[in-house]
Amino acid sequence: MELMGIQGRTYTIMGSADLKKCSERTFEVEGQEGELENVRAEKVQNYRVTIPGDEPGATTKFYKLMVQ
């Protein structure tokens, strides 16, 4: 997934199997080490994010981006 980050905003990715119950998902940002729960943009820039695969038996199908 790719998103445009705006300075001062915090971005969190939520996942859901049924669009009724969402939960925060960890993700990786290209060029940064480790998994994150959110990212705060220090400047206007593009972010390429990867969401690690679900655990066996999990059925996450839908994602949304929360901007704060």
C-alpha positions as CSV (number, residue, x, y, z in Angstrom):
1,M,0.0,0.0,0.0
2,E,1.2,3.5,-0.6
3,L,0.0,6.7,1.1
4,M,0.8,10.4,1.1
5,G,1.8,11.5,4.6
6,I,1.0,15.1,5.6
7,Q,3.3,16.8,8.1
8,G,2.0,16.4,11.7
9,R,-0.5,13.7,11.0
10,T,-0.4,10.2,12.5
11,Y,-1.4,7.2,10.4
12,T,-2.7,3.9,11.7
13,I,-3.8,0.9,9.6
14,M,-6.9,-1.0,10.8
15,G,-7.9,-4.5,9.6
16,S,-11.2,-6.4,9.5
17,A,-12.6,-9.7,8.3
18,D,-16.2,-8.6,8.2
19,L,-16.3,-4.7,8.2
20,K,-17.9,-4.8,11.6
21,K,-15.0,-5.2,14.0
22,C,-11.7,-3.5,13.2
23,S,-8.4,-3.8,15.0
24,E,-5.0,-2.1,14.6
25,R,-2.5,-3.9,12.5
26,T,1.2,-3.6,12.6
27,F,3.0,-2.7,9.4
28,E,6.4,-2.1,7.9
29,V,7.4,1.2,6.2
30,E,9.9,0.9,3.4
31,G,13.3,2.3,4.5
32,Q,12.5,1.9,8.3
33,E,13.4,-1.0,10.5
34,G,10.8,-3.1,12.4
35,E,7.1,-3.3,12.6
36,L,5.1,-0.2,13.5
37,E,1.6,0.4,15.0
38,N,1.5,3.9,13.6
39,V,3.6,6.5,11.8
40,R,3.8,10.2,12.3
41,A,4.8,12.2,9.2
42,E,7.6,14.6,9.8
43,K,7.1,16.2,6.4
44,V,4.9,15.7,3.3
45,Q,6.1,12.5,1.7
46,N,5.0,9.2,0.2
47,Y,5.1,6.1,2.4
48,R,5.2,2.5,1.1
49,V,3.8,0.2,3.7
50,T,3.6,-3.6,3.9
51,I,1.2,-5.4,6.1
52,P,2.7,-8.7,7.4
53,G,0.6,-11.8,6.6
54,D,-2.1,-13.0,8.9
55,E,-1.6,-15.8,11.4
56,P,-2.8,-19.2,10.1
57,G,-6.6,-19.3,10.1
58,A,-7.0,-15.5,10.3
59,T,-9.2,-13.9,7.6
60,T,-8.4,-10.2,7.4
61,K,-9.8,-9.1,4.1
62,F,-10.4,-5.3,4.5
63,Y,-8.2,-2.5,5.5
64,K,-8.7,1.2,6.3
65,L,-6.3,4.0,7.1
66,M,-7.0,6.1,10.2
67,V,-5.6,9.7,10.0
68,Q,-5.3,11.7,13.2
